[in-house]
Amino acid sequence: MKMYPRFAIVMLAFMFVIALAPPLAHPQQNAAEALKSVEAALTTSISDGLVREFTFCELRAATWGRYDVAVRVGKNAMQDSQPRIFQITKGKFNQKADPDTSVKLAKVEGKGDVVFASKEDAFARGVPFFISDATLSPTELTYSVHSNPAVPVARAFFMMEFRSQHMSGTALEARKPLSSKPEPQARTFKLSSPLKPEDENRFDIVTELANHQGCLVSNTIDLNALLKAAPAK
């Protein structure tokens, strides 16, 4: 067998460089660091506590879900009384003056879904809960909730979001809170009537803000997709 000394030296040098290279940052660390910067910017800019928390929730969800979002915050909620736009665009946070002075507190534009292929992917981004195994009969929804051990949450809730041609809103299951647990949690939600395929319906796990709105802490599940997948009666 012939030896190639020069090739061997190059390969050893390459292996040495790899050994000295710093390890790549974990996705959860990257997302966490980015969100710390977002939270710090909101803390110094927004004076209203509820608006600040609401804005952070929307920007955090966009960071997790990798979609663009903008939150317009009115002058009444700002430290300097100047309306601003806080946004996530292509994964980057930025803020700018808002020429629209009609917003009183906060307005969201461009809301999307937080979707992951697995709980490992969700947990790597720092998401506290992952919903799996969701099935829907005409009026009964069953699903499982997995908890991220690195991000424990003491009190969270199921929330359904619905949007039709004439109305939209959310339904928070306030009487059945859940908390982080080592084992998967089997859950059931009873619908008052079957869903309409022409409407937009989804559900997720949230924490509750002071105004009873939800702050996303899980992936989102498209109920219309479950409705299409349900066996015909």
C-alpha positions in Angstrom: 0.0 0.0 0.0 1.3 3.4 -0.9 1.4 6.2 1.6 0.7 9.9 0.8 2.5 11.9 3.4 1.4 15.3 2.1 -2.3 14.2 2.1 -2.0 12.8 5.7 -0.5 16.1 6.9 -3.4 18.1 5.4 -6.0 15.7 6.9 -4.3 16.0 10.4 -4.3 19.8 10.1 -8.0 19.8 9.2 -8.9 17.6 12.2 -6.9 19.9 14.4 -8.9 22.9 13.3 -12.1 21.1 13.9 -11.0 20.2 17.4 -10.2 23.8 18.2 -13.4 25.3 16.7 -16.0 26.4 19.3 -19.1 24.3 19.4 -22.2 25.6 17.5 -24.7 27.3 19.8 -27.8 25.2 20.7 -31.1 26.4 19.0 -32.6 27.0 22.4 -29.7 29.2 23.4 -29.9 31.2 20.2 -33.7 31.8 20.6 -33.3 32.5 24.3 -30.6 35.1 23.7 -32.6 36.8 20.9 -35.7 36.9 23.1 -33.7 38.4 26.0 -32.7 41.3 23.7 -36.4 41.7 22.7 -37.6 41.8 26.3 -34.9 44.3 27.3 -35.9 46.6 24.4 -39.6 46.4 25.3 -38.8 47.1 29.0 -37.0 50.3 28.2 -39.6 51.5 25.7 -43.1 50.4 26.8 -44.5 51.9 30.1 -47.7 50.0 30.2 -47.1 46.6 31.8 -49.9 44.7 30.1 -49.1 46.1 26.6 -45.4 45.2 27.2 -46.3 41.6 28.1 -48.7 41.3 25.2 -46.2 42.6 22.7 -43.5 40.3 24.0 -45.9 37.3 23.7 -46.6 38.1 20.0 -42.9 38.7 19.2 -41.8 35.5 21.0 -44.4 33.4 19.2 -43.1 34.8 15.8 -39.6 34.0 16.9 -40.6 30.4 17.7 -42.8 30.0 14.6 -40.3 31.7 12.2 -42.9 34.0 10.7 -43.1 37.8 10.4 -45.2 39.9 12.8 -45.6 43.6 13.7 -47.0 45.0 16.9 -48.1 48.6 16.7 -48.0 50.3 20.2 -49.8 53.5 20.7 -48.3 56.6 22.4 -50.4 56.1 25.6 -48.4 52.9 26.3 -44.9 54.3 25.5 -42.3 55.7 27.8 -41.6 58.7 25.5 -45.3 59.0 24.3 -44.2 58.2 20.7 -46.0 55.4 18.9 -43.8 52.7 17.6 -43.8 49.5 15.6 -42.0 46.4 17.1 -41.5 43.6 14.7 -39.9 40.3 13.8 -38.9 40.2 10.1 -37.1 37.2 8.8 -36.1 36.2 12.3 -34.7 39.6 13.2 -36.1 42.1 15.8 -36.3 45.7 15.0 -38.4 48.8 16.0 -39.3 52.0 14.3 -41.5 55.1 14.7 -45.1 54.5 13.7 -46.7 57.1 11.5 -50.2 55.7 12.4 -51.3 57.5 15.6 -54.7 55.9 15.7 -53.6 52.9 17.8 -54.5 53.5 21.4 -52.7 50.6 23.1 -51.5 47.7 20.8 -52.5 46.1 17.5 -51.0 43.0 15.9 -50.4 42.5 12.2 -49.3 39.4 10.5 -50.0 36.7 13.1 -49.0 33.2 12.1 -48.8 29.6 13.3 -46.1 27.9 15.5 -45.6 24.5 13.9 -42.9 21.9 14.6 -42.3 18.4 13.3 -41.7 17.0 16.8 -41.5 17.8 20.5 -37.7 17.7 20.2 -37.8 20.5 17.6 -40.2 22.6 19.8 -38.1 22.1 22.9 -34.9 23.0 21.1 -36.5 26.4 20.4 -37.4 26.9 24.1 -41.2 26.3 23.7 -42.7 25.1 27.1 -45.3 22.6 25.7 -45.8 20.5 22.6 -49.2 19.2 21.5 -49.4 15.8 19.8 -51.9 13.1 18.8 -54.8 15.5 18.3 -58.0 13.9 17.0 -61.5 15.4 16.5 -64.9 13.8 16.5 -67.9 16.1 15.7 -67.9 17.6 19.2 -64.9 16.1 21.1 -61.3 17.0 20.8 -58.6 14.8 22.3 -54.9 15.5 22.4 -51.7 15.0 24.4 -49.5 17.7 26.0 -45.7 17.2 26.4 -43.8 19.4 28.8 -40.3 20.9 28.2 -38.3 20.1 31.3 -36.1 23.1 30.7 -39.0 25.6 30.7 -41.5 24.7 33.5 -44.8 26.5 33.6 -47.0 26.4 36.7 -50.3 27.4 35.1 -51.5 27.2 31.5 -54.7 26.7 29.6 -56.2 25.2 26.4 -57.4 28.0 24.1 -59.4 27.7 20.9 -59.2 30.5 18.3 -62.0 30.8 15.7 -62.6 33.1 12.8 -65.7 33.2 10.5 -67.0 35.6 8.0 -69.0 37.5 10.6 -67.1 37.1 13.9 -63.8 36.0 15.5 -62.6 35.3 19.0 -61.1 32.9 21.5 -62.3 30.4 24.0 -60.1 29.9 27.1 -60.7 26.7 29.1 -60.1 28.5 32.4 -61.6 25.9 34.7 -59.1 23.2 33.6 -55.6 24.5 34.0 -52.5 22.4 33.4 -48.9 22.6 34.5 -45.6 21.1 33.4 -45.2 17.4 34.2 -42.6 14.7 33.3 -45.2 12.5 31.7 -47.5 13.3 28.7 -50.9 14.6 29.7 -54.0 13.3 27.9 -56.6 16.0 27.5 -60.2 16.3 26.2 -62.2 19.4 25.2 -65.9 19.3 24.5 -67.2 21.6 21.7 -70.7 23.0 22.0 -71.3 22.2 18.3 -69.5 20.7 15.3 -67.0 23.0 13.6 -67.8 24.6 10.2 -65.2 23.7 7.5 -65.5 27.2 6.0 -64.3 28.9 9.2 -60.7 29.2 10.5 -60.2 27.2 13.7 -57.1 26.3 15.7 -56.1 25.6 19.3 -53.0 25.9 21.4 -51.8 26.1 25.0 -51.4 29.6 26.6 -50.8 31.4 29.8 -53.3 34.0 30.8 -52.6 37.7 30.7 -54.2 40.2 33.1 -56.9 41.0 30.5 -57.7 37.3 30.1 -56.0 37.1 26.7 -53.8 34.2 25.9 -50.0 34.2 25.6 -48.8 31.3 23.4 -46.6 28.6 25.1 -47.0 25.7 22.6 -47.3 24.8 19.0 -50.6 25.5 17.3 -52.9 22.9 15.9 -55.1 23.5 12.8 -58.6 22.2 13.8 -59.7 22.3 10.2 -57.0 19.8 9.2 -58.3 17.6 12.0 -61.8 18.0 10.7 -60.8 16.9 7.2 -58.9 13.9 8.7 -61.9 12.8 10.9 -63.5 9.5 9.7 -66.8 10.0 7.9 -70.0 9.2 9.9 
